Amino acid sequence: MYRRDMVIDEMRRMALIIAKLLGIKATGTNLELEQEFNNILESEYNTELEKLLGLNEQDLIASSHQTNTALKS
């Protein structure tokens, strides 16, 4: 049950982030979109795009679990 709740919470959060980014894409510039995306990564996930792109699959999964654990605390 706990895991299901975590997945549902993460899906809701991602849906809100996607909606926000789509709104910026429709009304703003690519630079604004990129800046907001980077801000969301920093504020919601405490990471940067370059760091995520440099991770292999196992490290990305481990990073995701650490983020989810920290958010539940």
N, C-alpha and C positions, 0 to 999 in steps of 0.2 A: 504494500500500500504506500509506504514512504517513497519508494522509487517511482511509482506511478505519479504521485503528487509532484515530485521533482521534475519529471518529464513534462507534465501539464504546465507547471509554472514556467519552465524554460520555453515551451512553445508559445505561451502567452507573451512572454517578454520578447521573443523573436518576432512575433506578429506585430507588436507595437513598434519595434525598431524598423521593420520592413516598411510599415505604413508611413513612418516618419521620413525614412529615406526616399520613398516613392513620392511623397509630397514635395520634398526639396527638389528632387529630380524634375518634377513637372513644372516647378515655378522658379527654380534657381539655376545656378551655373554648375558645371562639373567641379569647379574648385570648391564651391560651397558644399556639394555632396561629399566630396573627399574629406573635407575638414570635419563635417558632422559625423561621417563614418569613423574617422579616427578618434573623435571625441567620445563616441559611443563605445568603441573598443576600450578606451582608457577608463571611462567611468563605470561601465557595466561589467567589464571583464578584466580590468587592470592589466592590459597588455597592449602591444602595438602590432600593426599589420606585419611589419618586417620580421618581428620575432615569430609570429605565427607561421609565416611563409617558410621560415628556416627550420621548423620542427618536422621531424619524421612522424609517421602515423602513431607510433607508440607514445612519443613525447606529447603529441597533440591530445591524445586521449587522457594521459596523465594530467596534463594542464587543465583539461576540461573538468576532471574530477576534483582537482584542487579548487577551482573556481566555484563549482557547485557546493562544495563543502563550506567554503568561506562565506558564500551567500546565505546559507542556511543558519549560520552562527549568529 
